[in-house]
Amino acid sequence: MLLLFLTCNVYSQYKFSGTVVDNSGKILPGIEIIDKTTGRSFITDKRGDYSINIKNPGDYVFIFFAENYAMAEKSVTISQKETFLRVVLYPLSKTLSEVVINKQKESIAAIRKLKDIEETAIYAGKKTEVVVLDKLTANKATNNARQIFSQVVGLTINESNDGGLQLSIGGRGLDPNRTSNFNTRQNGYDISADVLGYPESYYATPTEALEEIQIVRGAASLQYGTQFGGMINFKLKSPSKKEIEFTNRTTGGSYDLFTNFTSLSGTKGKFSYYSFYNYKQGSGFRPNSQFDAKNFFANLNYQFTANTSLHFDYTHFDYLAKQPGGLTDYMFNQDPTQSNRERNWFAIDWNLYSLRLKHKFKNNADFSLQLFGLDASREAIGYRSNRVSNPDTPGTERDLILGDFANWGAEARYLKRYSFFNKSNAFLLGAKYYQSKNTGIQGPGSSGSDADFNLATDEFPTYANQSSYTFPNLNVSLFGENIFKITPNFSVTPGFRYEFIRTQADGYYRRINKDLAGNVILDETEYENNIKERSFLLLGLGLSYKPVNKIELYGNISQNYRSVTFNDIRTASPSQAIAEDITDEKGYTADIGARGRLFDKVTFDISGFALYYDQKIGEYVTRNPNGAAGDVRYRDNIGTAITYGFETMLDWNIGKTFFAENENFVWNMFSNVSVTESEYLESDQPNIKGNKVEFVPLYNVKIGMGVGYKNFLSSLQFTHVSSQFTDADNHPTDNNDNIYGIFGEIPSYYVMDFSAAYKWKRFKLEAGINNLTDNWYFTRRATGYPGPGIIPSEPRVFYTTLEFVF
């Protein structure tokens, strides 16, 4: 491919060239140049020179800009074979208005990296990925994660059949369940139930409302908290520059899918706003499946001065879903569409608040203060026997779990750009305060079949799984990073994070054991008030070297830490048990790689990584330690483990390579390949040392292609994931198992997706087929809701979306 690119040069009749310097005459390499007429972009070389081929003579407008310099806009008349222009950029002294380029995109690549500095955050030397949503042709109405994150390397996905109401992604040996191993944010603030005590995300921002998704891997632990996975930030669309802009998207699809997304946005003077309402309903492909969801969001902004602004967000999300439960391996192989759970329900009520102040100081410094809060609840009721094949007998008790989440916090950041030995440096200092007081109740649910979320203790006084807890948490942290420019091309970014964590579990659980005849042989109530305080310092270092334009070599290493959660302290599932002395995880993550663009035609990111865990929390199969009959998955600190691998992301602009003269034609291909190995290095548990770490497929491959002409775009994607274990003892799959379904591997699978879109004036029509080859597979063995058991993925489904913008 490299030899092919070297021979594919495009020659033009006219040339526009020159050099870029500052006001002292110093050359400026790496300056971005945008041809405002065509939308193309260019970069000056290490000598500050540029050379641009022009197809036709005429009048052109070029924009020259770089960080810390005032933008220069130059009007140029191209009429000779070569036109030369020396451009002078002056140090930035005031806030500039943004530049908007309106032109059909040259590329339909949907991935980029974060800049070294964005607002009040530093990303130099870190493994970062940004999914650009308006460049995606995908099933956005159901948040199809397999398509949305297709070009993000190494992610594993738990697929659901509920219209994309929840997002479950992991990677590099981290459990994907509800994205609990990432710090999950929306517009920069936390959205999970409890960042430390219960970092599960029951709310997924609608893809139709997103501008981009920002992903920072494990090195994000210094700026965003202690999760091993890193940080995911869902950045919503910015307000329209018009006074009012109305967008409506209506989608219909297989299995009674109906969604409507309506947004309203605009700007008038110093005030701007963006809001949406999203409604979803549908039935799954299995019996006992249905969902009904409502989502409202409002963003209000006021620009006091050119340097000071205030931003307010409010999010409301609620849904009710009927869940068909899980299957055993035998049931799945026999008929993956079956269900033996008729009384399982799940409900969410989520309310998020955020107020953010942003200010730019005159001395090249930025400040942000974000206040945020959550008022939410989760309710679940159903029959959840760990003997999955047992039928749900009408008139018997159901398991009821109630959770209320109330938390708030504040995060302040100060970023200062400064000059040191005539080189541009920057430092960031920040602090975060976070507190929560959440409750969890488990007890008997009613004997009915409806979504009744009231305790039925009078009806079932000897129900076995009863508990009531309050979980007060407090977290105070201080963090900082500094970009030191050693040379114009090489930078070193050290960082630190100091954490103080106080977690508490105050309440009781009632233990009731019965004999085979149903008689109570043990009835005891255990009261506990567990308080755990710890403080620690995390350190990290990032390196970035940019030897030539658009190419970067990077590396980083950061310490990580993950505190035990509510579910790590007290179980709420009959198919799971937890060690009494379970404690926090510690370790580090490291990345080294190269990324950039070749010949303006190939975008790449090739890297190696390692995750090292000490006291890694995991699960293995054992007899129920609580005295009840049957085997359970036992959750404990299993030992020391390592996950390491090689990740590549390549995007080739075929259209620009072979059809550069046709600006209306776009054709891209991408390959996203991850090869990951893992091993338990040490363990105090028998038969664990030397095993593979759970949730680590050896191969994770996504290959895709996008083709478009003028207002038509299409995409085809192939996904292959090899088999992976779901427990630390690497329990083999028993295809004849007709009891549990919670033990064993997730077999390898492949799936194909096709999407297309056509835009005409104010209308846009989208359509597609997910799981084009109609394969039966699964990505999850659930130990609790929505199982227990195997949760089959969707078969072939269709969707069609009509969009109208006014």
N, C-alpha and C positions, 0 to 999 in steps of 0.2 A: 504494500500500500504506500509506503514512504517513497519508493522509487517512482511509483505512478504519480504521486503528487508533485515530485520534483520535475517531471516532464510535462505537467499540465499547466503551462503558463498562458495567461491571457494578455494579448498585446492591444494597446489602444493607440489611437491616432494622435492624441494630445496628452501632455503631461503637465501637472501642477506640482511644483516642488519648492523647497525652501528650508529654513531652519527656524527654531524657536529658542529664544533666549529670555532672561529676565532683564530688569531695568539696569542691572550692573554689567550686562553683557555675558553673564554665565549661561552656558548651554543648558537646556532643560530636556533631558531624556524622558521617555514614557508619557509625553503629553498626549491627551486624547483629542482627536480631531474628528468632527462630525460634519459630513456634507449635508447641510440642511435641506438641499434640493432633493437628494435621493435617499437620505437616511443612512447612508453607509458610514462606517467609523474606521479610523486609522490611528496609529500610534507612532510617535517620533522614535527614532532609534537612539542608541546610546550616545551618539554625537549631536543629538537634538535635531537631526535632519528628517525630512519626510518627502515622499514622492508618491503622487496619486495619479493613476491613469484615468483620463477623461474620455468618454466615448464620443461625445458631440460637443462642438463649440457652443458658447452661450454665456449667460450670466449665472453665477453660482454664489452661494453663501456658505462659508465655512466657519465653524465654531471651534475655538481652541480653549481648552480649560484643563485645570489640574487642581488638586487640593492645595489650599493656602494661597492661590493666585486668583486674581480677578479674571473672569471670563472675557475673551476677546472674540468679537464677531466681525468677520471680514467679508465684504462683497468683492468678488473677483470676476472679471470678464475674461473668458478663455477664448482666444482667437488665434494664437500662434502655436507652433509645435510644442514649445515649452514656455511656461510662465513661472517666474521665480518670485517668492515673497518671503521676506524676513519679518517674523512676528515677535513682538515684545510683550511679555506678560508682566503685570505689576503685582506685588504682594497684596493679598486680600486685606481690605480695610473696612469693608462694609458688607452687609448681607445682600445677596443678589437674588433677583427673581429667577424662578426655575425656567429651564428651556424645554419646550415641548416639541418633539419631532413627530409629525403626523405623516406616516408613510407605511405602505404595506411592508411587512417584515421580510427581510432577506432569508431568514432561517426560521424553521419551526422547532428548533431545539428548545427544550423546556427546562434547562438546568443551567445554573451559573454558580459562582462562589460569592461569598460576602466580601466586601472591601475590607482592607486592613482596619479602617475606622468607619463606623456607621453610627451617626448620632452620638450617644454616650456609651458606646461599647467598642471593645478592641477585639479583633479577630485575626490579627497577624499570626501566621504560623500554625493556625488551627485547621483541622479538617472541617470544612463548611460546605454546605450544599443549599441551594435555593431553588425551589420548584416555582417556575413562573406560570401562573395558571392560565393567563390569556393565550399562551402558546400551546396549550394542551387541547387535543381533540380526544375527549374521553367521556365516560358516563359520570358527569358531575352531579347529576340529580340525586344519585344514591351514594355519593362519596366513594366511588369504587377505588379503594386504596391500592389495588393491584395495578391500576392504570395511573392513578395520581402520583404514586411514588415509584413509577417504573424506572426512573433514571437515578434513583438514590440507592447507592450500593449497599449490599449486605443486610437489607431489612427482611425480617420474617414477619408474616402477617397472619393474624387470626381472622379468618373471614366469617362474616355474619350474614344473616338473611333478613335484616330488619331495616332495609332502606338506608343503611349507612348512618344509623343513629349513634353508634359508638365506633371509636377507632381503636384498634388493637394492633400495635406494631412494636417489634423488638429488633434485636439484631446482635450479632457477635456473642451469642450465648445468653441473651437476656430474655426473660419471659415476656411474650408480646401482650399478655392479658391486660387490656384497657390501658396500654401504653404506660404502665406503672413504673418502668425503669428509665423514663425520660422525665425531665422537668418540663411540663407541658404548659404553654402560655398562649394567650390571645392578645394581640397588640401589646405584648411585653409584660403582661401580668398573669399570675398563676390562675389556672382554671380547674385544677384537680380537686378532689374532695378534701384532702389534707396533704400538704406538700411533704410532710415528714411521716405523719401517722397513717395516712391512707392515700398514697399518691396515685389513685386510679382516676381515670378521666371518663366519667359517664356522659359528658357532653362533647360532641364533635362539631366544630364550626362548619357550617355548610360550605362545600367547595364553591358553589355558585356565588358566594359572597366574598371569596378570597382574592387578594391580589397576588400573594405569594406565600410559600411555606418555607421558613428558615430553619435549617437543621445544623446544629453544632455538635460534634461528637464529644467523647468523654472529657476532652480538655475544657469543656464548658463548665466543669465542676467548680472552677475558681470564681467565675462571675455569676453563675446561676444556681449554685447549690450542688449537692453531693451525689446526685444520681450517676451511676456508672454509664448509662446510655448517652447522656448529654442533655441538650435542650432542643425542644421543638417549639417554634413560635408561629402561630397562625396570624398572619397580617391581613386584616380586612381591607377592602377597597377604600381608596381615598374619595372624598367628596368630589362631585363633578364641578367643573369650572363654570357651568351654566347656573342660572338661578334655580332651575328645577330640571331634573332628569328622572324619567320614570322608566323602569325596566320590569318586564313581566316574562317569566319563563314557566311554561306548563309542560309537564312530562307525563306520559302514559307508558306502561310497560307490562311485562308478563306478570301473572299472578296478582292481578287487580292493582298494580302499582299506579298511584296517582300522586303527583307532587306539584305544588305551585310555589314559585319563588317570586316575590314582588319587592322591588327596592325603590326607594325615593332618595335622591341626593341633590345637593346644590350648594352654591356659594353666593352670598349677597353681602358685599362690603367686607367687613371683618368677621362675619359669621358664616360658618359652613356646617354641613350636616350630611350624614349618611345613615340610612335606616333600611331594614328589610323585615319581611314576614315570610316564613317558610312553613308550609303545611305538607305533611306526608301521611299517606295511609297505604296499606296493602296487606296482602295475604301471602304467606310463604308457600313454597312448593310442597310442604308437608302439612298434614292435618294438624289442627290445634295451633295454627300460626296466624297471627294478625298483629298489626301495629297501627297506632294513630299518634301523630306527633305534631307539636306546634312550637315554633321558634321565632322570637321577636328580638330585634337588636336595634339600638339607637346610639349614634355617635354624634355629639355636639361639640363644636370647636369655636373658640373665639380668639382672634389675633389682636391682642391689646396693642402691640407695637410690632415693628419689623423683627424684633428680637425676642418677644415674649408672647406665649400663647398658652391657652388652657383647653384641656380636652376631657370630655366626660363620656363614658361608655356604660350602657346598661344592657344586659342580656337576660332574657327569660327563655327557658326551655323546659317543656314537659312532654312526657309521652307515657302511654300505656301499651304494653305488649303482652300477648299471649304466647307462651313458649312451649314448643313440642317436646322438650327434653332431649336427652342423649340416647345413644344406641350402643349395644355391645358390638364386638367385631362380627359375630355371627349374624346379628340383625342387620348390620350395615351391608354385609355381603349378600344377604338374602333379599333385602329391599330397603335401600337408603331413604325412601320417601315415607316410611312408616313412622308412627308415633304412638306410644302407650301412656302419654301424659296428657290428660284432658283438663287439669285444674291448676296449671302453673301460670302465674302472672308476675309481671315486673313493671314497676312504675317509677318515674323520675320527675322531680320538680327542682329545677336549677335556676338560681338567680345570682348573677355576677354584677359587681359594681366596680367602676374604676374612675379615678380623677387624676389627671396628669398635668403637671406644670412643666413647661420647657422654656429655657431662657438661654440666650447667647450673650456672653460678655464681650466687651470690645477688645479684650486682650486674647482673642483666639481661644476662648474657653466656652464649654457648654455645660449646662446644668439641667438635670431632670429630677423631678420628685413625683413618684407614683404612689397613690393610695388605692388600695383594692380590698374587696371583701366578697364573701360568699355566704349565701343563705340557701341551703339546699336540703333535700331529703331523698332517700332511696327506700323503696318498699318492695319486698319480694315474698311471694307465698306459693307453695306448691309441695308436691310429693317428691322427695329427693333421696330416696333410698340408694345406698351405694351398690345394691343389687339391682342394676339398671333394668334387667329384664322382668323384674317383678311388676305386675300390673298395678295401676293406681285404683284402689278399691273405693268406690263412691261411699260417702258417709263416714270415712275415717278422717283423722286429724291430718292437717297439713303443717309443714314447717313455715313459720313466719319470721322474717327478719326485717327490722326497722332500723334505719340509720338517719340521723339528723346531723348536718354539718354546718357549723357557724364559725367562720374565721375571718380575720382581717390582717392587713399588714401594710407596711410602708417601705419603699425602696428609693434611696437617693443616690444619684450618680453625678460625679463631677469629672469632666474630661478636659484636659489642658494640653494644647499644642504649644511647643516651645522649641527654640533653636539652641543647639548645643554643638560647639565646634563647627558652626555653619551647616549643620545638618538638622533636618526636621524630625523632632521626637514628639512623643505624646505620653501622658500618664493618665490613668484612671483611678479614682478612689470612689468607693461606694460602701453603703451600709444598708442592711435590711433588718426590719423588725417584723416578727410574725407570731401571732398567737391564735389558738383555736380552742374550742370547747365543743367536742362532738359526743354524740351518744349512740349507743348500739344496743338494741334489744332483740333477743331471740326467744321465741316461745311457740305455743300451739296456735295454729290458724284454724279457722272454721272448717266444718265438715262439708260445706257447700262447694259449688263449682265456679262461683263468680269471683271477681277481683275484690274480695273483702279483706282489708288490711287491718282488721281489729283483732286484738288478742282474744283467744277463746279459752282462757284458763278455767272458767267455770265448767265448760263443756269437757275439757280434758285436763283435769288437775294433776295427773301423774305423767304428763308429757316429759320425755327424757331430756331433750335439748333446750334448757331454759337458762337465760343469762340476761343481765342488765348492767351496762357499763357506761361510765363517763370517761372521756379521754381528753383531758386538758393538756395542751402542748404549748411550749414556748421556744422560740428560736431567735437568737440575735447573732448577726454575722457582720463582719467587716472584710472587705476585699479590695484588692488593687492590682493593677498591671501597668507596665511601662514598656513602650516601644523605644529601644535604643538603636539608632541608625549607626552602625559601625562604619559602613561605607554607603554610597548612594544605592547600592544594590543588595546590601546584606543588613539584616536587622535581627536583634535578639530581644525577646519579650519575656521577661520573668514575671511571675505573679504569685499572689498568696491569697488565702481565704482563712479567716479565723471564725470558728463556729462555737457557739454555746447552745446546747440542746437540752431541754428538760421535757421528758415525756412521762405521762402518768396514765395508769389504768385503775380506776376506782369503781368497784362494783362487786358482783357475785355471779357465780354460775351454780346451777343445781344439777347434780349427777344422780340419775335414776337408772338402775339396771334391773332388767326383768329376766325371768327364766323363760323357757320355751313355751310355757303355758300362759305367759303374759302376766305372771304374778311379780310384784315388786319385791326384789331381794336386797336392794340397796337404795337408800334415799338420803342424800346428804347435800347440804348447801355450803359452798366454800366462798368466804368473803376475802377480798384482797384489795390492797391499795399499793400498787407497785409504782414507785417513783424512781426514775433513772435520770441522773444528770451527768453530762460529759461536755468537755470542751477540748478542742484540738485545732491544730494548724495544718492546712493543706498547702503544698507548694507545687509550682509548675514552671515549665520553661518552654518557650516556642522559638523556632528559628525559621527565617525566611530568606531565601537567596534568589534574586531575579537576574540571572546572567544575561539574558537577552529579552527583548520586548515580548510580552505576552507569555513568557515561560517563567515558572516559579518552582523552586525546590523548597520543600517545607518539612518541618518535623516538630514534634512536641511530645512532652511527657508530663503527666499531671497525676497527683495523688487523688484518690476517690474514697468515698465513704457512703455507706447506706445504712440508715438506722432501721431497726425493726419496726414493723407496722402493726396496726390493730390486728390484722389477720395473722401476723407472726406471733402475736401474744395469746390470742384466744380464738379458737376455731369456731366457725359457724356452719360447718359442713359435716354431715355424718360419714362422708367418705374420706375424711382427712383428720389427722391428729397432729399435735404440735408439741415439741420438746419444751419442758418447763424452763430450761436454762438457755434458751435460744438468745443470741446476742447479735450485735451489729456486724456488718461486713466492712472490710477494709481492703485496699489494694491500689492499683494504679492503672492508667491507660497510656498507650503510646502510639503515635502515628509517624510515618515517614513516607514521603511521596513526591511526585512531580505532577504539575498541572499547568494548563495553559491552552494556547491555540497555535496550530501549525498552519502557515500559509493562508490564514483567515478562512480555512476550510474544515479543519478538524479541531474539535474541542476534546480535551482529554484530562483525566485525573487518575493516576496510577499510584497505588500506595500499598504499604504493608502496615499491619497493626498488631498490637498485643494487648490483652486485658488480663491482669493478674488479680486473683481474688484470694484473700485470706479470710477464713471463717465463712466461706461461701454458703449462703442459705440455699437449700435444695430439698428434694423429696426422694424418698425411696419406699419400697413396698415392705410392710411388716404386719404382724398381727396387731390388732387394735389394743393399744396399751391401756385403754380405759376399762377393759374388762368385757366390752361388748363383743359379740360374735363377728367373725369375718376379718378380712384383710383391709388395711387402709393405706393411704399414702401418708408417710410420716415426714413432717417438715422440721428441719433441724439445721444447725451449722454442720455441714458435712465435712468440710476440710479445705485444703488449698487446691486451687484450680487455675488453669491458664487456658485462654482462648487466643488463637493467633491465626493470621491469614493474609491473603492477598486480594486486593480489590481493584478492579479496573472499570472505568467509564469512558467510552469513546463515542463521539458524535461526529459523523461525517456529513458535511453539506455537499451532497452529490450534485445538487442543482448548481451551486456556485462553482463546482469543479469543472463540469462539462457543459453547462448551459448558462454561463455568466451573462451573456448578452440578453437573455430572456428574463427580465425582472419579474414577470408575472408567474413564473414557474418555480416552485420550491420542491425539493426532494431531499430528505434527510434519512439517515440510518443511524441507529445507536446500538451499542452492545454494553450490557451491564453484567459483569461477571464477578462473582465472589467465591473464592475457595477458602474454606475455613476449617481448621483443625482445633481439637481441644482435648484436654486430659485432666483428670483429678490426680494431682501430684502426691498429695498426702491425705489420709482420712483415718479417723479413729473408728469409723464404722466398718464392719466386715464387707468384703466384696465390692468396695467402692474405688480404692486406689487403682489407677490405670484405666478406669472407665472413661467414656466420652462424657462431656458436659451436656446436659439436656438443652434442647432447643437450638442445636448447632447442626444444620445440614452441611455436608461437605461441599456441595455445589448449590449455588443460588444464581440462576441465569435468567436474564431478561433481554430479549432481542426485539427490536422494533423498527418500523419504518413509517415515515410520514410523507405523503405526496399531496401537492396542492397546485391548483392553477387558478389565478385570480381569486375569486371569492369562494372557491371550493377547496376544502381540506379533508384529508382522510388519514387514518392511522391503523396499523396492524401490529399487534404485539404478541410475542410468544414468551411464556414463563415456564421455567422448569426448576423445581426444588427437589433435591434428593432427600432421602429418608432422614429422620432425626428422632432421637430418644426424648421421652417426656419425663423420665425419672433418672436419678443418679445411679441406680443399680442396673441401668440399661436393660430393663425388663423386656424380653422378646415378645413379639406379637403372637398371640394365639388366635388364629382365625376361627377356631371352634369355640372361643370363649362366648358363652351366652349368659354370663352372670354380671360382670363388672363393666368392661368397656373403658375403664379409666387407666388401665395399665397397658404398656406396650409402646411401640414406635408409631410415629406418623409416617406412613409410607410415602415414597417419592410420587410426585405427580407433575403433570404438565397441563397448561391451559392456554387458550388463545382468545384474544379480544380484538374486535373490529369496531371502529367508530368513524363517522363522517359528518361533515358540517358544510352547509351552503348559506352564504349571506347575500341578501338582496335588499338594498336600501336599508330600511329600519327593521327588517325581519331577518331572522336566522333560523334555519331548520337543522336540527341535529338528530342523528339516529345511529344505532349500533347494536351489536350482538356481543354479549359477554359469554365466555365459555363456548366458543364457536364450535368446537368438536364434541360438545355435550358429554364431557368426562364426568365420572363419579369419583370424588376424592374428598378428603377432609384435611383440615389444618389444625384441629384442636381436639384434645381429650379433656373435657371440662371436669373439674372435681366438684364444682358447685354450680351455680347458675351460669349458663342456661341449661346445664346438664342435670346430674352427672352423665358422663359417657361421651361417645363420639358425636360431634356436631357436624353433619354433612354440609359440604359447600353446595352452592346453587348449581343446578344443571344449566343448559342453554337458556338464556333469557334475552328478550328484546326490549328496546326502549326507543322512544321518539320524543324530542323536545322542540317546542316552538317558542322562539324568543321575539319579543317586540320591545324596541327602545324608542322612547319619545322625549 
